[in-house]
Amino acid sequence: MKEHISVVIKPTLACDLDCRHCYHTPAERVPGTVSSDKLDRLFRMVAEEYESAWFIWHGGEPLTLPLRFYKDALALQERHFGKGSHRVGNTIQTNGTAIDRRFADFCRDKKVNLGISFEGPFNDALRQETDRVDRNLSYLSRKEHVFSVNPTVSAATVSKQREMYRHFRDRGIDVCFSPVLPMGCAAEDRSLVPDADEYIAESIRMFDEWLFDEEAEIPLIPHYLYLLNALGERVESDCAHSSCLGKWLCMHPDGSLYPCAKRCPEEFLMGNLDDIGRIGDAFASEGFRRILAGTVARREKCRSECDLYEYCTGECSINACYECGLESNGGDSCRIFREVFGHILGVCEGILRDRPDLSVYNKYVRDAVVGRLVNPLAEVTVPRG
């Protein structure tokens, strides 16, 4: 059996909001729900071929489907992976509008993580229903549910990154930042995409504030993961700078299979679940061969040209497709990583070289640096929010 796979399931493409930057255009957000037969087939195949799996429920908006749908879906998982099995886990990525007590309690009981797409006080720049989502986050915080928030930085909020960080820090909510990408709706309205230079400058300022923030009770992501990598601990950072091909699969409601949850060009279609006998068949498809061949070509350029290649492995192929072409590097995502990670790498090298008073740094930085200084070969523990 293969070791592990992450599977994104889009149980519906319908959504109750109209987020300006959505991967899927309004014409694609049509009603329709994945069938229980498809889920049963998917879970069986994954359980037969992989030692462990993590399922990410995405969309559309997955919580436009009722709680009963998820109860039935997880019952199917238990049928194939075993009840209480450590082989399987779940995350639901939601806009947060439909979270209620019953659903939150279900997620807690079944150990389902929640990822909530939300920009705090600047949420209206991209989404709607800000007050309702904020109330739902307050409920989750009071009840100590496991969740994190994923703010997406647009051109309108690129200068507000530190304010967003402080907002969620003060509420003790784990947070992971990413920029609007020029795909889907944002490909049709590129005014939403933040200027790369401005994003870089503000992202570095946010990291520097977090670095010296003694009140920080949250690990700023992806910056903290960049820091761990800079200190020598090879952990997966943001998905845009990890080697994911062959390790991720995305299924749409009709069973169509793609290599990524982002808006994949049709040339990368890996077939349909109904037409394959095993998951391995999808990775043997012509669509996967195309993205793999182009990715290898780009990575060869990156390997020969970039001293940070070992840390990002040539960045995300889907990002590259929309920014500069599958076989090309140097797009905005590449530039952002080079500058932000390069800054963090320099900070880490300075700390290890100069051995300053570590009390000026936040506890996450202190623990990571002490672990490296005490035992350079020891693994750094990544806290899970």
N, C-alpha and C positions, 0 to 999 in steps of 0.2 A: 504494500500500500504506500501511496505518497504521504508525505508528512502532514501538510496543512493546505487549506484553501480558504480564501475569503470570497463569499458569494453575495453579491448585491441583488436583492429581489425588489423589483418595482411592481408591487401588487396591483397598482393602478397608476395611470398617468393623469387622472383627474386631480383637481386641486380646488380648495376653497378660497385661495388667495390668487392674486395676479402679480407675483413678484416681478419687478421690472427686468431682472437679470437672469431669469430662469433658464436652465439648460434646454428646456422644451418650450417651443413657441406655442401660442394659444391654439393653433390648429392641431398640434400634437396632443394637447391635454384633453383627450376625449374620454368619455365614460367607458368603463370596462374593468373587470376584475379578473385576476389570474384564477384559474380553476383549482379546486382541491386536488384533482387528478394530476395536474402539472406539478403542484407542490409535492405531492406524494412521490411522483416519479423523480423529481429533483433530489429530494432528501434521500431516497433509496440509492440513487447513483452516487451521490457524494459520500454517503456512509460506507458504500462498498469499496470506494476507491481511495478514500483519505482517512488518515488516522484521526484528524480533528478538522473542524470547520467553524468559521464565524460567519453568521448571516447578518447582513445589514439591510434593513427594510427601508426603502427609499421611495422616490416617486418622481413626479406627482406628489401628492400628500398622502402618505400611508394611513393617516388617522381619519381620512374620509371613510374608511372601512370600519365597521363596528367591532367592538371588543370581541364578540363571538368569533369573528374571522381569525383573530390572533390566538384565541383559546384553541380553536380547531387546528390551526397551523402548527402550534407548538405540540399539540397532541400527536400530530403526524411525525414531527421530529422525534418525539420520544419513542414512537413505534420503531424507528429505524436506528436511532443512536442509543436508545436505552433511557429509562427514566432517571433523572438526576445525573446523567452522564457528564463527565468532564470533557468529553470529546467535542461538545458543541456549545456555542454561545450566540447571543443575539443583541443587536443594537437597532433601535428604531430612530431614524433621522426624520424629524418632524418640524413643522413651523410653529408648533406649540399651541395652536388655537384650540384644539379639541381635547387637550389633556384634562381629565377630571379625576375625582377621587378613585372611582372604581378602576379606571385604566391605570392610574399611578400605582395603586395597590397591587394590581395584577403584575405589573413590571417588577415591583419589589419582590413579590413572592416567587416569580419565575427568574429572577436575576437578569432581567432585560435592561440593558443600558439605554438611556435616552440621550440623543444628541439634538439640540434645539437650535435651529437657525434663527438668530436674533441679534440685533445690533443695539440693544438697550435704548438709551435716550435718542438715538439716531436711526431707529428702526424704520421710521416713515420714509426715509430716503429711498428704500427699496421695496418695502412691504406695507402691509396694513395690519389692523387689529393689534396695535402696539400695547394698549392698556390691558387687553384681555390676556395676551401672552405674559405680560409682566406680572399680572395677578397669579397666573398659573406657576410661574417660576417661584414666586413667594411661597406658594403652597408646597411645592416640591422641596424648597429649602427648609421650611418649618418641619416637614415630615422626614427630612434626612434621606431623601431618595437619591439614587445614583444617577447623576445627569451632568452634562456639560453643555456649554453654549458655544456656537460656532458663528461669530460675526463675519460677515463678508464686507470687505472694504471697497467702497465705490469711489468714483471721482469726487462725489459730494462729501464723503466722510474720511477721505485719506488723511486729512490733517487732524482728525478726531481720534486717532488710535489710542493715544495715552488717556484721553477722557473715557473711552470705552473700557480700557483696562482698569482704570480706577473704579468705575461704576461696578464692574463685576468683582473686582478684588474686595471692595467694601461689603459685598454681599456673600463673599466666600464661595463664588461660583467659578468652577474651572472654565477656562476659555481657550479657544483655538482660532487664530486669525488667518484669513486668506483673502486674496484680492478677487474682484470680479474678473472673470475670464471672457475673452471675446468669442463666445460661442452661444448658440441658441439666440435668446432675445438680445443679449449683449452684442452679438455679431451684427444685429440689425440696428442697434443703437450704441455705437462705440463711445458715445459721450459718457456712458456709465463706467467705462474702464479707467481706473486711476492711472495717472502719469507715473511711469516706472521710477523716475528719479525722485519724485515726491514721496512715493510709497516707500522707497528705500530709506530716505532720510528720516521719515516719521517712524518707520519700523525700528530703525536703529535707536532713535530717541526713546521709544517705548521700552526696548530691551534695556537700555542704560538705566532708565528709571526703575524698572523691575529689579535689575541687578543690585542696586543699592537700597531697595525698599525693604526695610526691616519689618514692615507690617505685612509683607506679602505672604498670604496663606494659600496661594494658588501657584501651580507651575505654569508660567506663561508658555503657551504652545503656538507655533513650533519652536520658538527660540530656546526653550529649555532642552528640547531634544537635540537641537543644533549644538548646544553647549556640551551635552553628554558626548556627542560624536567628536567634538573638538578636543575633549579630554581623553579620547581613546576608546570610549565605550560605543561599539557599533550597534545602535538601536535604530529602528525605522523612524524616520522623522515624518514630515508631511508627505502625503501620497505623491506630490509632484516631484519629489526628489528621493524616490525609492525605486528599486528594481522590482516591478510588480508583474510583468508579463509572465503568464503561466501560473501565477499565484492568485489571480483575481478573475472572477467571472461575473457578468451581469445578465440577469434575465428580465425581459420586459413581460407585461401581462399576457401577450400572445405566445410566449415561449421563445421569442427571438433572443439569441445569445450574442453578447458583445464582450470585448475584453475590459471594459471600463464603465463606470456609472455615469461618466460625463457624456456629452452628446457625441457619440462616435459616428464618423462618416459611414455610410452604408457599405463602402468597400471593405470594412472590417467586420461585417456581419459573420458570425461563426456558426450559422445554421440555426435550426430550431430544435428545442428540446424534444419535440415529438418525433424528430427524424434521426436521432442518434441513439446508439445503444449504451453508450457510456460517456462520462464527462471527457475522457481523453479524446473522443472523436471530435469534439468542438475545437480542441487545441491542435487537431490535425487538419482543420479546415483551411480553405484557400484564404478566407478573410483573416484568420490568425497568421497565416504565412506572410501575408502582405504587411501587416503591422510589424511583425517580427523582423522581416528583412529590412524594412525602412529604419527600424529602431537600431538594428545592428550597424547599419551604415552611419547613422548619426553618432552612435556611441564610439565608433572608431575615430571619428573626427574629434569628439570630445576628449577621448583618451589621449590623443596625441597633442592636443592644443591647450588643455586646461589642467592646472595643478590641483584643482578641487574635484576632479572626476571621481576619485575614490569615495567622496562624501555624497555625491548626488547621482552617480551612475548615468549621467546623460539626461536627466530630468524626464518629465512626463511626456510620453509620445503624443497623447491627445492635445496637450497644451502646445507642443511643437507644431502639430498639424495646423492649428488655427493661428498661430503667431508667425511662423516663418516656413512651415513645410516640414513633413515628417523626417526627412533626412538632413534637415538643417538645424544648427544650434544658434545660440545668440539672441533668442527672442526675449521678451520682457521677463518671463518666468526665470529664464537662465540668468539674466542680469540681476534680478532681484536676489536670487539665491547667492550669486557670487559676492555681491556687496554685503548683504546682511550676514551670511555665514562667515565671510571673510573677516568682518568686524568682530564677530563673536570668537572666531579662531584667534585673532590677535589679542583679544582680552584674556582668553585662557592661557595663551603662551606667556603673556605678561605676568599673570598670577603665579604660574608655575615657576617662572624664572625669578621673580622678585620676592616671592613669599611675603606678601603684605599682610597686615592685620585683617584676618578673615571676618572679624566681627562687623565690618562695614557692609558686608554683603548679606543678601537674604538667605534664609535657612537652606533652600534648595541648592544654591550655589555653594554654600559652605560645606554641606554634606557631600556634594559631588567632588569638590576639590580635595577635601580631607581624605575621601576614599582613594583618590588618585595618588595623593602624597604618601599616605600610609602604606598602600599596596598598589603599585602601578599596574599590576596584573589583575587586580580584583575587579569584578563586575560592579557597575554602579546600578543600584536599584532604582527603577522608574516607578514613581507613585502612580497608582491608578485611581482616577477620580470617579 
